[in-house]
């Protein structure tokens, strides 16, 4: 890692850590009692990644995405994925202008900073794949022309793990573009009680949350994350975890080199979110399941069946010796 990047990260760390802490605290005003889930989503943002949230309806998936967008003062668009949704409904379409005799491109909702792809597995693979270029290259191509997306750009996709009727399992290539896959889960009793009391007035979210960052600050934080130091022993720790997934009899397909890179970046971002310019083994352990479990395939599992993947990856992480 270039020493210039580490030095620059150290110089801005105190101020940056305070900004990230305010961001997490602000989001937690809307998502009560879910500190770890909020931190993981913020880490994905700082790592310039995308997140897939798999959970039952009503636990706050949409609220989390909206609260993140409000907190960084960026444009938010929610897209309801349905079987009849077309790629052009996401990306946009070129329309012929009779006055000028030229085609004019009308941008779709993908040209936003924070995009919520709600129930992504309810649309066809063709439309799902329309997101691939956007998520991977931060651009889209239409009629032979390339259009850059807004910066920062982040996709938060949701899917229901219970209801499978009328769904289309995400292809491996699509899953691989998500840096992390997380669940929010039900809140504890005290948090749920505070949620009920907070919603008594019925004030909408955009009236209760004020921005704590702007787009420019987010981009500077993302750049600083690249300077977080990862010791060679920790890089080898990541590779050893990946190697174990490739050798275990419980999995038909282990973690790819892309998965190793994503875990490396996620660990850097989580360390930064915790106010450090260096990674600890715990950063890797905390992000490993979220980053790796959706990238492996269980032996004998049907397409889309990953009920035990998280458990298998967690067991592997616990088995691999932590570097001293």
Number of C-alpha atoms within 10 A of each C-alpha: 11 9 10 10 16 18 15 14 24 17 12 14 21 12 11 21 18 13 19 23 15 16 22 21 17 21 29 19 15 20 23 18 20 17 14 12 18 21 22 24 25 21 27 26 26 27 25 23 23 22 24 26 23 19 19 18 13 10 15 18 24 18 15 21 24 24 25 25 24 25 22 23 16 21 18 21 19 18 18 13 22 17 15 11 17 17 17 16 16 20 23 18 17 14 11 12 11 8 6 8 8 11 13 12 17 11 16 14 19 28 24 21 22 28 23 28 24 21 18 26 23 23 21 21 16 11 21 23 15 19 21 19 13 22 21 15 10 19 19 21 13 13 9 5 8 10 15 12 17 17 17 22 24 25 23 25 25 25 23 17 13 10 9 12 7 12 17 16 20 20 14 14 11 17 17 21 22 25 26 29 24 20 16 20 15 15 16 11 10 10 15 15 12 12 17 10 11 13 11 8 8 8 10 9 15 13 8 12 16 15 18 18 18 15 18 12 15 20 16 13 24 20 17 26 29 20 23 27 22 19 14 9 13 21 16 12 20 23 19 17 24 23 16 18 25 17 12 14 11 17 20 15 16 23 23 17 11 14 25 21 16 24 27 23 24 30 33 29 34 29 23 30 26 17 18 20 25 21 21 17 18 13 21 25 19 17 23 27 24 24 29 28 26 24 25 23 23 21 12 10 13 9 12 14 12 16 12 14 20 18 13 18 27 18 12 20 23 11 11 13 11 13 10 6
